[in-house]
Amino acid sequence: MTGGLAEAGWEALRTEARAAMARAYAPYSGFPVGAAALVDDGRTVSGCNVENASFGLGLCAECGLVSQLQATGGGRLTHFVCVDGRGEPLVPCGRCRQLLYEFGGPELVLETPAGLLTLAEMLPQAFGPDHLAK
Ligand SMILES: O=c1ccn([C@H]2C[C@H](O)[C@@H](CO)O2)c(=O)[nH]1
């Protein structure tokens, strides 16, 4: 299962995520993270974690990614990977799954340490924009 994306596409996404990870600002946790995603118009967006001396204000890599998505024209996320400091795929934290749900929905495909999974599998019964419309 490649989520409709060839292995070369996933490798390119991992490379983008690793490049973002190398620019992380994580002096407090020592745990740099990079994230990259494909957009439905072919763009790639990425982000890195940015921590703060006021620890609770730290921004996850996915925060930067969705900010770049919106700032560069919006669109829907289709494929996503985040990596740790070794460049290996990492699971997005719970809050970030919710951030991704807003812009990718249940069909977003994520590369994880357990293989390719949809966001519906990573965040079952998600709360989302549809609930507000009811
Ligand atoms: O999905 C995640 C999980 C963690 N982190 C960051 C937050 C913090 O800076 C560091 C350690 O938790 O990793 C992310 O950027 N994304």
The ligand as an SDF file (V2000), in Angstrom:
LIG
                    3D

 16 17  0  0  0  0  0  0  0  0999 V2000
    3.9110   15.5100   16.3650 O   0  0  0  0  0  0  0  0  0  0  0  0
    4.8050   16.1010   16.9990 C   0  0  0  0  0  0  0  0  0  0  0  0
    5.2450   15.6570   18.2450 C   0  0  0  0  0  0  0  0  0  0  0  0
    6.2080   16.4020   18.8870 C   0  0  0  0  0  0  0  0  0  0  0  0
    6.7360   17.5290   18.3210 N   0  0  0  0  0  0  0  0  0  0  0  0
    7.7190   18.3430   19.0210 C   0  0  0  0  0  0  0  0  0  0  0  0
    7.1440   19.1840   20.1300 C   0  0  0  0  0  0  0  0  0  0  0  0
    8.3680   19.4230   20.9950 C   0  0  0  0  0  0  0  0  0  0  0  0
    9.0680   20.5610   20.4890 O   0  0  0  0  0  0  0  0  0  0  0  0
    9.2170   18.1830   20.7820 C   0  0  0  0  0  0  0  0  0  0  0  0
    9.1770   17.2190   21.9640 C   0  0  0  0  0  0  0  0  0  0  0  0
    7.8560   16.9010   22.2970 O   0  0  0  0  0  0  0  0  0  0  0  0
    8.6810   17.5320   19.6380 O   0  0  0  0  0  0  0  0  0  0  0  0
    6.3100   17.9500   17.0760 C   0  0  0  0  0  0  0  0  0  0  0  0
    6.8110   18.9450   16.5410 O   0  0  0  0  0  0  0  0  0  0  0  0
    5.3450   17.2100   16.4590 N   0  0  0  0  0  0  0  0  0  0  0  0
  1  2  2  0
  2  3  1  0
  2 16  1  0
  3  4  2  0
  4  5  1  0
  5  6  1  0
  5 14  1  0
  6  7  1  0
  6 13  1  0
  7  8  1  0
  8  9  1  0
  8 10  1  0
 10 11  1  0
 10 13  1  0
 11 12  1  0
 14 15  2  0
 14 16  1  0
M  END
$$$$
